[in-house]
Amino acid sequence: MRMLIGSASLLIVAVFLTSLVLAGPRPSDRVSVSVNEQARRVDISVDGQPFTSYIWPTTLKKPVLYPLRTATGTIVTRGFPLEQRPGERVDHPHHAGLWFNYENVNGIDFWNNSEAIKPETAHQMGTIVQRSIVSAKSGSEQGELEVETDWVTFDKKVLLQEHTHFVFRGGPRFRSVDRITTLRALDERVDFKDEKDGLLGLRVVRALEIPSDKPEVYTDASGHTTTVAKLDNTGVNGTYLTSEGKKGDLAWGTRGRWCNLSGLVGDEPVTITILDHPANPGFPTYWHARGYGLFAANPLGQKIFSEGKQELNFSLARNASVTFRYRILIRSAIATPEATEAAYQDFVATYR
């Protein structure tokens, strides 16, 4: 009888603690984090205005943050493949929102997996499976979300367990996301061979792409695809700038502690910045920053980006873990190098 009462008491305590960590926002909370697991999403707002959502729809092969918005509500991430928007490209269906994965994990490709993969290549692909919402906290200065996911092979073997802590902040002219991700190997060594496609990535709206003269495929207002000899570059004005002064297309394949992507989205000046952290493996990261709107930090692909001059081939021993720390900063301004360097120093000071 005592054991039964003890078990019941433990169950009540567990339910109570769960209700605390997943409690909804209070009226005084400027940054709201609202969990809706039935809808497979967690919605984040700042001062009553939507900022982003952590989502894991069945149509994607990993959880993502989607969409990302500026402080004024302007969306800066591409809609495809989750939404059809006129004038957007329809390439790379695995480029959805803001994500974290890698092309070669014990030979399994987690980056390129999507519903467009052909059946004969599906066994080569991995999926990141949402397992649990550990905690969700709203607050007056920041909101926080902790989640656990599994990196799973086609035959259902878990290669890595992931724990990610998101921190969301915002003010009148900025929004930011800190993503602190710990990956843990289980009963076997896990190798991350040097590859191009990784690690933290987002896909931006057409306006923040670099103007292109190449033949492309885009969508019309009805979602139909059309191939054109040259895309309409009206309003397309994005440009990259790294901490080392590399600009535009020259940013790709170079290293830096931060990288800006700036341009006008409509009438709003916008800068998206990815900040690397000195404690991250492979610091300073290589920038997998493409003119067509892929903006990614890949510290693990050194052989590819250095044309063989450097090589990392990062690995985790059995039961070992590694932590990656990034901040994504979205400012309603064309940010200067000086302002970005100050933001970088603030990020580093936050996670010493």
N, C-alpha and C positions, 0 to 999 in steps of 0.2 A: 504493500500500500504506500509506504514511504517513497519507493521508487517511482510509483505512478504519479504521486503528488509532485515529486521533484521534476519529473519530465514535463508535467503540465506547466509548472512554474517556469521552467526554462523556455518552453514554447511561448508563454506570455511575454517573457522578457525579450525574446528574439523578435516577436511581432512589434513590441513597443520600440525597440531600437531601430528596426527597419522603418517604422513610421517617422522616427526622428530624422534619419539620414535622407529620406525621400520626401520630407515635409514640403508642402507647397510654399510659394513666396508669401511674405507678409506685406501689408500696404507700405511699410517704410523701406522696403527693399528696392533700391534703384536698379539693381541687376537681378533679373528674375530668371530662374532655372526651373522649368516645369516639365515633369516626366509624364509621358503617356506611352507606356510600354505596349499597350494593345495596338496603338497606331504606329509602333516601331519608331518613336521619335522623342527627343527632348528639345523643347523650344527655349531659346534664350532671347530675352529682350532687355533693353536698357532704357530707363526712363519711360517705360510704357511702349516703346517702339521696337519692332522685331529687329534682331541682329542676325542670328543664324539658328540653325537646328542641327542637332546630332541625329542622324537618321540611318537606319539599316533596312531599307526596303528589300524585298525578295528579288528585285530586278538587278541589284548590284551585288558584287562579289566582295564587298568590304563596307564597313560603316564609313560615313563621310560627314563633314560639316557642309551644309548646303541650305540655301545660298548664303553667301557672305555679303553684308551691306555696309555702307558708310554710315556715319552718324546722321546723315540726312535721309537715309533709307535707300540710297542708290545701290542697286545690285551690281557687284563687281565680278561675279563668277558666271561662267557660261551655263546656259540652260540644258543643252544636250548632254547626256541622253535622257535626262529626267523630264525636261520640258522642251517643247519646240518654240523657238523664237525666230522671227524673220531676220534673215541676213546672217545667221550664225553658221559656222562650219559644222559638219557632221562627221568629222574624222575622229579616230581614237575614242570609241564608245566607253573605254575604261577611264577616261578623264572626266570625273564627276566631282564637282565641288572641291573640297580640300581633303586630302587623304594621306595615308602613311603606309607604304608597303615596298616590296623590292622584287627585282626581276629574277634573282637566282638565289634561292634558299635551299641548300642541298639539292640543287638541280631543278627545283620547282619554281615556276613563274607566278608570283603573286601580283605583279604590276599589271600585266597585260590581260588578265582574265576579265571576261564580260559575257553577256548573253550572245554576243556575235561570234564567239569561238566555235570553230568547226568541231564536230564530234570526234574526229580522228585525232585532234590535238588536245582534247579536254583533259586527258590523263596527265598532261604536262603542267596543268594549271593548279594553283592553290587558291583557297578562299579564306578570308578572315571573317570568323563567325562571332557575332555578338553573343556573349554569355550572360553578363549581368551588369546592372547598374549598381555600383557599390555605394555611392552616395551622390546626392544632388543638393547643393546649398545655394540659396539666394542671399544677397547681402547689400548693404548700403554702398560699399566700395567695389565689390567684385562678386561674381558668381563662380561656383566651382562644380565640376562634374567629374566623378571617377567611374571608369568603366573597365570591365575585363573582357577580353576577346581571346579566341584561339586561332592560330595560323594552321589551317588544316589542309592536308593533301587531298587529291581526288579520291583516294581509297580510305579517307576518313582518319588518317593518322595525324595526331597533333604534333607539329614540329616545335612550335613556340607558344608559350602563354604570354599574353600582353596585358599589362596594367597601365592605363593612361589616365593622367590627371590633367584636366582642362581648367584653365582659369580665364574667365571672361571679364573684361573691363571696358569702360566707355566714358566719354565726356562729350562736350559740345562739338568738338572737331575731330574726334578719333574713336576708333574701336580697336580692341586687341584680343588676341587669343594666345595664351601660353599652352603649349602642348608638351607635357613631360611624359615620355613613354619608356617604360621598362619592359624589355623582352627577356624571357627566361627559357633556356633550353631545358628539355626534360631528360629522357633516358639515353640520349645520344648526342654526339657532337653536331653542331649546326654551323655550316659554312655559308658565308655570303661572298661568293666569288665576284670579283670586280666586273661590274656591268654598268651599262649606260643608264638604265631606267630605275630610278629610285630617288629619294627615299621619302621625303616630304614633298608633296606636290599639290598644285592647284591649277585650274584652268579658268582663264579670265574671259570677260566679255569682249566682243569684237573691237570696241573702241580702244581697248588697252593692248591690242596686238600692234606689231610693227607693220606699217603698210607693205603690201606684197604685190608683185607684178606677175606671179606665177599662176598657172591654171589651177582653179580650186573648185571644191564642191560646197554649196551653201544651201540653206533652206529658205523657202518663201513663207508667207504668212500662214499658209495652210499646212506647213510641215513637209511639203514636197521638196525633194532634192533636185538640184540643177547644177550641171557642170558648166563653168564659164571660163573663158580664156584669161580673164583678169577680174578679180573681185572689185566691187565698188569700194574705194578707200575713203569715201566721205566720212569724216569723223573718226577715222582710224589714226591714232597718233601716239601709241604707247612707245616708251623707250626704257631700256634698262640702264642702271648705273650701279656699279659695285663699289665696295669700300676701297678697292685698288684703282678706281678711276676707269674701269672698262665700261664702254657705252654700247647701247644698241645690241646688234647681233654679235659684237665682239665680246660680250659678257659670257657667252656660252663656252663651257669647258675651261673656265678660269676659276681661281680660288678667291675667296674673300670672306670676311667675317659678317658682312651683310650685303644685301642687294635690294635696290629699289626698282619698282616698275611704276612709272609715272605717266599721266596723261589726263586729258579731259574726257569725262564720261557725260555726254550732253554738255551742260554748262558748268559742271562741277569739276574742279581740279581734284585729282585723286592720286595718292601714292600708296601702293601696297609694298610693304617691306617684310622680308624674311630675315630674322636675326639668328645667327648661329651662336653657339655657346662654346667657350674654350674647353669645357669638360667633355664635349662630345667627341666620339671617335672620329678620326680623320679631319679634325679642325685644322685650318679653316676649310670649310666645305667647298666642293666644286659646284658651280651653278649650271644646272641643266635647264637653261633659260632660253626658250625658243621664241622666235618672232611670231609664230602662229598662236601664241597664247598659253603655252605650257610654261609654268614658272615653278621650278623644283630645285631643292637642295639635295645633292647626292654626295655625301662624304665617302661612300664605299666603292665608287667606280673609278678609282684613281688610275688604273692601267689604261682605261679607255680614254679618259680626258687628257692624260699626259703623253699619249701616244707611246706607251710602254716605258717611259722614263721612271715612273713610280708604280708601285704595286702594293696593295694592302691585303686583299683576300682575308677579310675580317672573319673571325670564327668565335663561337662560344663552346666551351667544354660542357660536358654533361652537368646539368643543374646550375650552370653559371648564368649570370644575367648582365645586361648592359642597359644604360639609360641614355636617352637622347632628349635634349632640351631645346625647344625652339619657341620663338615668339613671332606671330604674324601681326603686324601693325598696319592698320588701314587709316590713313589720314586724309582729311578733306583739304589738301594742299599739295602743291608740287614741292616736295620736301627737299631741302638743301642737304649736301653732304654733312655739314656741321650739325644740323638738327638730327640727322639720322645717327651720327656718331654719338651724340648725347643720349639718344634713345637706346643705342647699343650698350653704352656704359650703364644705364639704368637697368637694363635686362640682366647684365652680368652681375650687378650688385644684388639683384633679387635672388639669385641662385648661386651663391658662393659655396 
